């Protein structure tokens, strides 16, 4: 059995709660589209989302701490604390693997069957799996690009045995924050690299296994600011122009949505004037 965990932002810091719920429901449709239904889903949230459908084996955990301030650092901390809580709840379910899924991404229908078959039919099983190959989907243009090394940038890409998730004993919010800040919390790509450095066997899925959903081609303002600051300090013109080059490359490499996406990933387009991700 696999436990999928989802950290959901608070309605209080959302610019478009209806859109957040629509994105989440697409993600849930993707998970429940699995060819093997031996899994459970844990959603850690402040407010329960308004969903159109009901989903079996879905567990809500509503946190009792205050929503974060609407700043980047505070919202990232809120997401990570919820992910830690999701791991703790999932460990109590005694699954074979735990896999975090971002609340707007989609995963391949093959994942549960692939993992559960390995568990059932192999004398020894890997310590984990990760999505190396997949797609990035850009909502604004309704285009996608092929991506390798997806686990380095996407939070919906790593499935590990429960014991490989270090979690604190306490459920107290301050203890969770301390745990997050003391260097014992890793996610997606950092998880893979950390455990591989400890000689654990973490293998890539042998198929394209995730759609990483982004609003548009534009890099974030924080990322742009960091690049520009570094390029000016180094007087590096190539570095200064690198965000523009990446955007142009993405544009020319982008493709229309394949007909296989709805069946393979439970994917459908969601139209909204506002993009409220994560």
C-alpha positions as CSV (number, residue, x, y, z in Angstrom):
1,X,0.0,0.0,0.0
2,X,1.1,3.5,-0.8
3,X,0.3,6.7,1.2
4,X,0.1,9.8,-0.8
5,X,0.3,13.1,1.1
6,X,-0.8,16.5,0.1
7,X,-0.1,19.9,1.8
8,X,-2.8,22.4,1.1
9,X,-2.4,26.2,1.5
10,X,-4.9,28.0,3.7
11,X,-7.9,29.8,2.3
12,X,-6.7,32.8,4.2
13,X,-3.6,33.3,2.1
14,X,-5.2,32.2,-1.2
15,X,-6.0,34.8,-3.9
16,X,-8.5,32.5,-5.5
17,X,-9.7,29.7,-3.2
18,X,-12.0,28.2,-5.9
19,X,-9.1,27.8,-8.2
20,X,-7.0,26.2,-5.4
21,X,-9.8,23.7,-4.9
22,X,-10.1,23.0,-8.6
23,X,-6.4,22.3,-8.9
24,X,-6.6,20.0,-5.9
25,X,-9.5,18.1,-7.4
26,X,-7.6,17.6,-10.6
27,X,-4.7,16.3,-8.5
28,X,-7.0,13.9,-6.6
29,X,-8.5,12.7,-9.9
30,X,-5.0,12.0,-11.1
31,X,-4.2,9.9,-8.0
32,X,-7.6,8.1,-8.0
33,X,-7.0,7.4,-11.7
34,X,-4.4,4.8,-10.6
35,X,-4.7,1.4,-12.2
36,X,-4.0,-0.1,-8.8
37,X,-6.3,1.3,-6.1
38,X,-4.2,0.0,-3.1
39,X,-3.4,3.4,-1.6
40,X,-4.6,6.1,0.8
41,X,-4.4,9.9,0.6
42,X,-3.7,12.3,3.4
43,X,-4.5,16.0,3.0
44,X,-3.1,18.3,5.6
45,X,-4.9,21.6,5.6
46,X,-6.4,24.5,7.6
47,X,-9.8,24.5,5.9
48,X,-11.3,21.5,4.2
49,X,-11.5,22.2,0.4
50,X,-14.8,22.3,-1.4
51,X,-14.7,19.4,-3.8
52,X,-17.2,18.2,-6.5
53,X,-16.7,14.5,-5.9
54,X,-16.1,12.2,-2.9
55,X,-13.0,10.1,-2.6
56,X,-12.5,6.8,-0.7
57,X,-9.6,6.3,1.6
58,X,-9.1,10.1,1.9
59,X,-8.0,11.4,5.2
60,X,-8.1,15.0,6.2
61,X,-6.0,16.4,9.0
62,X,-6.9,20.0,9.9
63,X,-4.1,21.9,11.7
64,X,-4.9,24.1,14.6
65,X,-2.1,26.7,14.2
66,X,-2.7,30.0,12.6
67,X,-2.4,30.5,8.8
68,X,0.9,32.0,7.7
69,X,1.5,35.5,6.7
70,X,1.3,36.0,3.0
71,X,5.0,36.2,2.4
72,X,7.1,33.7,0.5
73,X,9.1,32.5,3.5
74,X,6.1,32.1,5.8
75,X,4.1,30.2,3.2
76,X,7.0,27.8,2.4
77,X,7.4,27.2,6.1
78,X,3.6,26.4,6.4
79,X,3.9,24.0,3.4
80,X,6.9,22.2,4.9
81,X,5.3,21.9,8.4
82,X,2.2,20.4,6.8
83,X,4.4,18.0,4.8
84,X,6.1,16.8,8.0
85,X,2.6,16.3,9.6
86,X,1.6,14.3,6.5
87,X,4.6,12.1,6.9
88,X,3.8,11.4,10.6
89,X,0.2,10.5,9.8
90,X,1.2,8.3,6.9
91,X,3.8,6.5,9.0
92,X,1.0,5.5,11.4
93,X,-0.9,3.9,8.4
94,X,2.0,1.4,7.9
95,X,2.3,1.8,4.1
96,X,5.1,0.3,2.1
97,X,6.0,3.7,0.7
98,X,5.1,7.4,1.3
99,X,4.9,9.8,-1.6
100,X,4.2,13.5,-1.3
101,X,2.2,15.1,-4.1
102,X,1.9,18.9,-4.7
103,X,-1.7,20.1,-4.6
104,X,-1.7,21.0,-8.3
105,X,0.4,18.3,-10.0
106,X,-0.6,15.1,-11.7
107,X,1.0,11.7,-11.6
108,X,1.0,8.7,-14.0
109,X,-1.7,6.1,-13.5
110,X,1.1,3.5,-13.5
111,X,2.7,4.5,-10.2
112,X,0.7,2.5,-7.7
113,X,0.7,-0.6,-9.8
114,X,4.4,-0.4,-10.5
115,X,5.3,0.0,-6.8
116,X,2.7,-2.5,-5.4
117,X,3.9,-5.1,-8.0
118,X,7.5,-4.7,-6.8
119,X,6.4,-5.1,-3.2
120,X,4.3,-8.2,-4.0
121,X,6.7,-10.0,-6.3
122,X,10.3,-9.1,-5.3
123,X,12.2,-10.7,-2.5
124,X,14.0,-7.4,-1.9
125,X,12.6,-4.0,-2.8
126,X,14.3,-0.6,-3.3
127,X,14.4,1.9,-0.5
128,X,12.6,4.3,-2.8
129,X,11.7,5.5,-6.3
130,X,11.9,8.9,-8.0
131,X,10.6,10.6,-11.1
132,X,13.5,11.5,-13.4
133,X,11.4,11.8,-16.6
134,X,8.2,13.7,-16.9
135,X,6.7,17.0,-18.0
136,X,6.3,20.6,-17.0
137,X,2.9,22.0,-17.9
138,X,2.4,25.8,-18.3
139,X,-1.2,26.9,-17.6
140,X,-1.0,30.3,-19.2
141,X,0.0,29.0,-22.6
142,X,-1.6,25.5,-22.3
143,X,1.7,24.0,-23.4
144,X,4.1,21.4,-21.9
145,X,7.8,20.5,-22.2
146,X,9.5,17.2,-21.7
147,X,11.8,17.3,-18.6
148,X,14.5,15.1,-17.3
149,X,15.8,15.5,-13.7
150,X,12.2,16.4,-12.7
151,X,12.8,15.3,-9.1
152,X,15.2,18.2,-8.7
153,X,12.5,20.8,-9.1
154,X,9.1,19.1,-8.4
155,X,7.7,18.1,-5.1
156,X,5.6,15.2,-6.6
157,X,8.4,12.9,-7.5
158,X,9.7,10.8,-4.6
159,X,8.3,7.7,-3.0
160,X,10.3,6.3,0.0
161,X,9.9,3.7,2.7
162,X,8.3,5.2,5.8
163,X,11.4,4.7,7.9
164,X,13.4,7.0,5.6
165,X,11.3,10.0,6.6
166,X,12.8,11.5,9.7
167,X,10.0,13.1,11.8
168,X,9.9,14.6,15.3
169,X,8.1,12.8,18.2
170,X,6.0,15.9,19.1
171,X,3.0,17.3,17.2
172,X,3.5,20.7,18.8
173,X,3.9,23.5,16.3
174,X,7.0,25.0,17.8
175,X,8.6,21.5,17.9
176,X,7.7,21.0,14.2
177,X,9.3,24.4,13.3
178,X,12.4,23.6,15.2
179,X,12.7,20.3,13.4
180,X,12.3,22.0,10.1
181,X,15.0,24.5,10.9
182,X,17.6,22.1,12.4
183,X,18.6,20.6,9.1
184,X,16.7,17.3,9.4
185,X,14.0,18.1,6.9
186,X,14.6,17.2,3.2
187,X,12.2,17.1,0.3
188,X,12.1,15.7,-3.3
189,X,15.6,16.0,-4.9
190,X,17.4,16.6,-1.6
191,X,15.8,13.5,-0.2
192,X,17.1,11.4,-3.1
193,X,20.6,12.8,-2.9
194,X,20.7,12.5,0.9
195,X,19.7,8.8,1.0
196,X,21.8,7.9,-2.0
197,X,24.8,9.4,-0.1
198,X,23.9,7.0,2.7
199,X,24.1,4.1,0.2
200,X,20.3,3.6,0.1
201,X,18.9,2.2,-3.2
202,X,16.7,4.9,-4.7
203,X,15.7,4.0,-8.3
204,X,14.0,6.1,-11.1
205,X,10.6,5.1,-12.3
206,X,11.0,3.5,-15.7
207,X,8.4,5.8,-17.3
208,X,7.4,9.4,-17.4
209,X,5.7,9.7,-14.1
210,X,4.7,13.2,-13.3
211,X,3.3,16.5,-14.7
212,X,4.7,19.4,-12.8
213,X,2.2,22.3,-13.1
214,X,3.5,25.9,-13.4
215,X,1.5,29.1,-14.1
216,X,3.6,30.3,-17.0
217,X,7.1,30.5,-18.5
218,X,8.2,33.3,-16.3
219,X,10.7,32.6,-13.6
220,X,9.8,33.8,-10.1
221,X,10.7,37.4,-9.1
222,X,12.9,36.0,-6.3
223,X,14.8,33.8,-8.8
224,X,15.1,36.7,-11.3
225,X,16.4,39.0,-8.5
226,X,19.0,36.5,-7.4
227,X,20.2,36.0,-11.0
228,X,20.4,39.7,-11.7
229,X,22.2,40.5,-8.5
230,X,24.8,37.7,-9.0
231,X,25.3,38.7,-12.7
232,X,25.9,42.4,-11.8
233,X,28.3,41.5,-9.0
234,X,30.3,39.2,-11.4
235,X,29.8,41.5,-14.4
236,X,28.6,38.4,-16.2
237,X,26.5,39.2,-19.3
238,X,25.6,35.6,-20.0
239,X,24.3,35.1,-16.5
240,X,22.3,38.3,-16.8
241,X,20.6,37.1,-20.0
242,X,20.1,33.5,-18.8
243,X,16.5,34.0,-17.6
244,X,15.6,35.4,-21.1
245,X,17.4,32.5,-22.8
246,X,15.6,29.9,-20.7
247,X,12.2,31.5,-21.4
248,X,12.9,31.5,-25.2
249,X,14.1,27.9,-25.0
250,X,11.0,26.8,-23.2
251,X,8.8,28.6,-25.7
252,X,10.4,26.9,-28.7
253,X,10.5,23.5,-27.0
254,X,6.9,23.6,-25.9
255,X,4.3,21.3,-27.4
256,X,0.5,21.0,-27.4
257,X,-1.1,18.7,-24.8
258,X,-1.0,15.0,-26.1
259,X,-4.3,13.1,-26.3
260,X,-2.9,10.5,-23.9
261,X,-2.7,13.0,-21.0
262,X,-6.3,12.6,-19.7
263,X,-6.1,8.8,-19.6
264,X,-2.5,8.6,-18.4
265,X,-2.4,11.4,-15.8
266,X,-6.1,12.2,-15.2
267,X,-5.3,15.6,-16.6
268,X,-7.6,18.3,-17.9
269,X,-7.2,22.0,-18.4
270,X,-8.5,24.4,-15.7
271,X,-9.2,27.9,-16.9
272,X,-8.8,30.7,-14.4
273,X,-7.8,34.4,-14.7
274,X,-5.8,34.0,-11.5
275,X,-3.1,31.4,-10.9
276,X,-2.8,30.4,-7.3
277,X,-0.4,27.5,-7.0
278,X,1.0,25.7,-3.9
